[in-house]
Each structure stands twice: as C-alpha cells, then as structure tokens.
Amino acid sequence: MTRKHIVILLCAALAGALLGLAGQAVNPNGLMGLLSAPGQGLRELSLSGPWGNLGAWTITLAVTLLPLLLLVLPKGRGPLVWEDWLLPLTGAVGFFMVFFSVNPTLLPLILPEVWPFASLCVYCSLPVAWLVLRVLRRLEDQETGRLAGALRVLLWACALLAAFGTAYIRIAGFAAQASQALSGVDGPDLFGMGNSMTDTVIGGLILQFILLLLPLAADLFTAFLLAQAASLTAVLKEGLFSQEAVERCNITARFCRQTVVWSALLTALKNLLQLTFLAFPLQSDFQVYIPLSSLVLAAALYLLCRCLQQGKELQEDNQSII
C-alpha cells in the first residue's frame, strides 16, 4: 500500500467525518418533507384533471416497469436465473411506494411519516442485491486474472466504505452528544466561559473527543488492511507461489503484525484514559473496547500470507528433490 493509497483512505474518512458533522445541521423533518414532496407532487398532478391523472399513472407505471427492463437488457444477458425474481419484486415494491406516497391517508396513522424513506430503501436494496448476485454468477468459471481483478476492486470498495463509515458513525455520534450537552448551556456563558458549568461541559467534550480519536484510529486499521489485501491480489495473476507474491506476502505479514500491535496499544491507552478520568463529570458510556474487526482481519490475512509463504517453500523443496 503506497502513500497515495493512504491519502485516498484518509480522504474517505474525512468525507465521512464532515458528513457526520453536517448531519447534525440537517432537520430530520425537512428530510422527511423532501422525500414526501414527489408523492405530494404526483397527488396534485393527479387531481389537476384527466390528463394530469393520466400523467401520474404513467409515472407510476414507469417506476414499476423500469426494473423489469433488466430481464431483457442488455442484449445477450443470457437465460433467466433465480435471482431475476428480485426484479418483479422490485417493480411491485415500486408500485406500492408511489401509490401510498400519493395516497398517504390509506396508511395507518404513524406510517405516512416514515413510508417514503422506508419504501425507498427497500426499493433500492432489491436491485442492488440482484446486481451483486449477477456479478457473482458472472465470476463463476473465470480465469485467475479476472478473479484477482474483481477481488481487488471489491476489497478497495470495502476499504473506502469502511473508512467512510467508521468516521461517519464515530463523528456523528460525538456531534449528537455534543449538541445535547451544549443545549443546556446559555449562549453568553458558552462563549464567555462565565461559569464552572460551562467549563465542565467544554472540558468533558474535549476529553470525549480525545477518547474518540483512539478507537477511530483502531477502526481505520480495518480499511488499511483491506487496502493492503487489495494490493496483494495484484500479484496473484503471476501465480500464488511466484517470487513477487512471496515478497508481497512478507510485506503484508509485517503490516498485519504492526496493525495488531497498534490496535492493542490504542485500545489499552483508551481504557487507561477512561480509568484515569472516571471521576470527571462527563457524559460518556464507559466500556471495554476491543477492535475485533481489525484484529480478526489482520490475523486472517497474516495466516493467509504465512500459508502462501510455506507453500512456496514446499514447492522449492519438491523442485530440489526432483
């Protein structure tokens, strides 16, 4: 993994952190209203007259039938398989999504508020699941080079998602906690640092942010490990026991060991800080934190590299005997 790869992952984490901070400035009611706007617009179009009603039904049918086009496109897609049943199901979900968004009074009392968001998530998740299954089917019986290339893309996608998601979840949680803590502090006292309560709140938030950085760094090791594994797949095209693959395995194994060491040290440091400041009046959920994802991934990748190295040694021994 080069310096460029590290910068890319850090940029993904920064984007997740910024989005987590920006999410606190977004009004949830405004987001729900934005998702409900298309349904309200279609309802107004339907009530505008016969032609408007025809146009609303045309849009509804388009949303319903659009996933079904994947049953015949692209040209030469091959015979239908079992995962293609997800597409008619997507069309059915799309129809009910639009219909009940236009007619929210037909839903139970609480559902009209969450229906646009929930139905849109289900509608989008079905074609995504179909796409994943189709890609896996296309990868069957492929040569090693293409499989290695697909694995590299998949690992890099997972690395970027891990970096983005980790930073987003951690920073969004801290921002929500900070917003809740500062909501009880008056404006003049907050910026003027006029009383001990304000000092306590600010000091607690600073300490909480420091405690946040340690598990955040440990979680980011998961993204770095995935990126390192992606770089390892680049040499698989030359063969599992090629000299370049073995050298890359040595580098990856050292990286895995360092990851385990730093994850353990960061975890121990966080726990020590929690114990040290346990008496500090801080709104926090103190717990023993272990970065299982990065540790398990590092151990699995380390063992894989060792298996490849031992396979190379056995291959050389067999060749020397022959």
C-alpha positions in Angstrom: 0.0 0.0 0.0 1.6 3.3 -1.1 1.3 6.7 0.3 -1.2 7.6 -2.4 -3.5 4.8 -1.1 -3.2 6.0 2.4 -4.2 9.6 1.3 -7.2 8.2 -0.5 -8.4 6.3 2.5 -7.8 9.3 4.8 -9.8 11.5 2.4 -12.7 9.0 2.5 -12.6 9.1 6.3 -12.5 12.9 6.2 -15.6 12.9 3.9 -17.4 10.6 6.4 -16.4 12.9 9.3 -17.6 16.0 7.5 -20.9 14.3 6.6 -21.4 13.2 10.2 -20.9 16.8 11.3 -23.2 18.2 8.6 -25.9 15.6 9.5 -26.4 17.4 12.8 -27.3 20.6 11.0 -30.0 18.9 8.9 -33.5 19.0 10.2 -34.9 15.4 10.1 -38.4 16.8 9.5 -37.0 18.7 6.5 -35.5 15.5 5.1 -38.8 13.6 5.5 -40.6 16.5 3.8 -38.1 16.4 0.9 -38.8 12.7 0.5 -42.6 13.2 0.7 -42.5 16.0 -1.9 -42.6 13.7 -5.0 -45.7 11.9 -3.7 -47.4 15.2 -3.0 -46.5 16.5 -6.4 -47.9 13.4 -8.1 -51.1 13.8 -6.0 -51.6 17.4 -7.1 -50.9 16.3 -10.7 -53.5 13.5 -10.4 -56.1 15.9 -9.1 -55.5 18.5 -11.8 -57.7 16.8 -14.3 -58.0 13.7 -16.6 -54.7 14.4 -18.4 -52.9 15.1 -15.1 -54.3 11.8 -13.7 -53.1 10.0 -16.8 -49.6 11.6 -16.4 -49.5 10.5 -12.7 -50.4 6.9 -13.6 -47.8 7.0 -16.4 -45.1 7.9 -14.0 -46.3 5.2 -11.6 -46.1 2.6 -14.3 -42.7 3.8 -15.3 -41.3 3.3 -11.8 -43.0 -0.1 -11.7 -41.8 -1.4 -15.0 -38.3 0.1 -15.1 -36.7 -2.8 -13.1 -38.3 -5.3 -15.5 -36.2 -3.9 -18.4 -33.3 -5.7 -16.8 -35.0 -9.0 -17.6 -34.3 -8.4 -21.3 -31.4 -5.9 -21.2 -28.6 -5.8 -22.0 -28.6 -7.7 -25.2 -27.1 -11.2 -24.7 -27.7 -11.2 -21.0 -28.3 -15.0 -21.1 -31.1 -17.1 -19.7 -33.2 -16.1 -16.7 -31.9 -17.4 -13.4 -33.4 -17.5 -9.9 -32.1 -14.1 -8.8 -34.1 -12.5 -11.6 -37.2 -12.9 -9.4 -35.9 -9.9 -7.5 -36.8 -7.6 -10.4 -40.6 -8.2 -10.5 -40.5 -7.9 -6.7 -38.7 -4.5 -7.1 -41.4 -3.4 -9.5 -44.1 -4.4 -7.0 -42.4 -2.5 -4.2 -42.1 0.5 -6.6 -45.8 0.5 -7.3 -46.8 0.4 -3.7 -44.1 3.0 -2.9 -45.6 5.5 -5.3 -49.2 4.6 -4.7 -49.1 5.1 -0.9 -46.9 8.1 -1.3 -49.7 9.7 -3.4 -52.4 8.4 -1.1 -50.9 8.5 2.5 -54.3 8.6 4.1 -54.7 4.9 3.2 -51.8 4.0 5.5 -52.0 3.5 9.3 -51.6 6.6 11.5 -47.8 6.6 12.0 -46.7 5.2 8.7 -47.2 8.2 6.4 -44.2 9.9 8.1 -41.7 7.1 7.6 -43.2 5.4 4.5 -41.3 7.5 1.8 -37.9 6.8 3.4 -38.6 3.1 4.3 -40.1 2.2 0.9 -37.3 3.9 -1.0 -34.7 2.0 1.0 -36.4 -1.3 0.2 -36.9 -0.3 -3.5 -33.2 0.5 -3.9 -31.9 -2.5 -1.9 -33.6 -5.1 -4.1 -31.8 -4.2 -7.4 -28.5 -3.8 -5.5 -28.9 -7.4 -4.2 -29.8 -8.5 -7.8 -26.7 -6.8 -9.1 -24.4 -8.4 -6.5 -25.8 -11.9 -7.3 -25.4 -11.3 -11.0 -21.8 -10.2 -10.6 -21.0 -13.3 -8.5 -22.6 -15.5 -11.2 -20.6 -13.9 -13.9 -17.4 -14.6 -11.9 -18.0 -18.3 -11.9 -15.5 -20.3 -14.1 -13.4 -17.2 -14.8 -9.7 -17.3 -15.1 -7.4 -16.4 -12.2 -6.5 -13.0 -13.6 -10.1 -11.8 -13.9 -11.0 -13.2 -10.4 -8.0 -11.3 -8.9 -9.0 -8.1 -10.6 -12.6 -8.4 -9.3 -11.3 -9.2 -5.8 -9.1 -6.2 -6.0 -12.0 -3.9 -6.9 -14.2 -5.4 -4.2 -11.5 -5.0 -1.5 -10.9 -1.4 -2.4 -14.6 -0.7 -2.4 -14.9 -2.2 1.1 -11.8 -0.3 2.3 -13.3 3.0 1.2 -16.6 2.2 2.7 -15.0 1.1 5.9 -13.0 4.3 6.2 -16.0 6.5 5.3 -18.5 4.6 7.5 -16.2 4.4 10.6 -15.5 8.1 10.5 -19.2 9.0 9.9 -20.5 6.8 12.7 -17.9 8.0 15.3 -18.1 11.7 14.4 -21.9 11.7 14.0 -22.3 10.1 17.5 -19.9 12.6 19.0 -21.7 15.6 17.3 -25.0 14.4 18.6 -23.7 14.0 22.1 -22.0 17.5 21.9 -25.2 19.1 20.7 -27.2 17.5 23.5 -24.6 18.6 26.1 -24.4 22.2 24.8 -28.2 22.6 24.5 -28.4 23.2 28.3 -25.7 26.0 28.2 -26.7 29.6 27.6 -25.1 31.4 24.7 -23.3 34.2 26.6 -21.9 31.8 29.2 -20.8 29.3 26.5 -18.7 31.8 24.6 -17.6 33.8 27.6 -16.7 30.8 29.7 -18.5 32.6 32.5 -19.3 29.8 35.0 -17.9 26.4 36.2 -20.8 24.5 34.5 -19.6 25.8 31.1 -16.0 24.9 31.9 -17.1 21.4 32.9 -19.1 20.9 29.7 -16.4 22.1 27.4 -13.7 20.1 29.3 -15.9 17.0 29.1 -16.4 17.4 25.4 -12.7 17.8 24.8 -11.9 14.7 26.8 -14.6 12.8 25.0 -13.2 13.9 21.6 -9.7 12.7 22.6 -11.2 9.3 23.7 -13.0 9.2 20.4 -9.8 9.5 18.3 -8.2 6.4 19.7 -10.9 3.9 18.7 -11.4 5.8 15.5 -7.8 5.2 14.6 -8.1 1.5 15.6 -11.2 1.1 13.4 -9.4 2.8 10.5 -6.9 -0.1 10.5 -9.6 -2.2 9.1 -9.7 0.0 6.0 -5.9 -0.1 5.7 -5.9 -3.9 6.0 -8.5 -4.2 3.2 -6.4 -1.9 1.0 -3.3 -3.9 1.8 -5.1 -7.1 0.9 -6.2 -5.4 -2.4 -2.5 -4.7 -3.2 -1.7 -8.3 -2.5 -4.2 -9.5 -5.2 -2.3 -7.6 -7.8 0.4 -10.3 -7.8 -1.9 -13.3 -7.8 -2.0 -13.1 -11.6 1.6 -14.2 -11.7 0.8 -17.3 -9.6 0.3 -18.0 -5.9 3.9 -19.1 -5.4 5.7 -16.6 -7.6 8.7 -14.7 -6.1 6.8 -11.4 -6.3 3.8 -12.8 -4.4 6.1 -14.2 -1.7 7.8 -10.8 -1.3 4.4 -9.0 -1.1 3.3 -11.6 1.5 6.3 -10.7 3.6 5.3 -7.0 3.5 1.6 -7.8 4.2 2.5 -10.1 7.1 4.7 -7.3 8.7 1.9 -4.9 8.2 -0.6 -7.2 9.9 1.7 -7.6 12.9 2.1 -3.9 13.2 -1.7 -3.5 12.9 -2.3 -5.9 15.8 0.3 -4.2 17.9 -1.0 -0.7 17.4 -4.7 -1.8 17.8 -3.8 -3.4 21.1 -1.8 -0.3 22.3 -4.6 2.2 21.3 -7.2 0.0 23.0 -5.1 -0.2 26.2 -4.5 3.6 26.1 -8.1 4.4 25.7 -9.0 2.1 28.6 -6.3 3.7 30.8 -7.6 7.2 29.9 -11.1 6.1 30.8 -10.0 4.8 34.1 -7.9 7.9 34.8 -10.8 10.3 34.1 -13.5 8.1 35.6 -14.3 10.7 38.3 -14.5 13.5 35.8 -18.2 14.7 35.4 -18.5 13.5 31.8 -21.5 12.2 29.8 -20.0 9.1 28.5 -20.6 5.4 28.1 -17.5 3.8 29.6 -16.9 0.3 28.3 -14.1 -2.0 27.4 -13.4 -1.6 23.7 -11.7 -4.2 21.6 -11.4 -3.5 17.8 -12.4 -7.1 16.8 -12.9 -6.3 13.1 -9.3 -5.1 12.5 -7.8 -7.7 14.8 -9.6 -10.7 13.2 -9.0 -9.4 9.7 -5.3 -8.9 10.5 -5.0 -12.4 11.9 -6.8 -13.9 8.9 -4.6 -12.0 6.4 -1.5 -12.9 8.4 -2.3 -16.6 8.3 -3.0 -16.4 4.6 0.3 -14.8 3.9 2.1 -17.5 6.0 0.3 -20.2 4.1 1.4 -18.8 0.8 5.0 -18.5 2.1 5.1 -22.1 3.3 3.5 -23.2 0.0 6.4 -21.5 -1.8 8.9 -23.2 0.4 7.3 -26.7 -0.2 7.3 -26.0 -3.9 11.0 -25.2 -3.9 11.8 -28.3 -1.8 9.9 -30.5 -4.3 11.7 -29.0 -7.2 15.1 -29.5 -5.5 14.3 -33.2 -4.9 13.2 -33.7 -8.5 
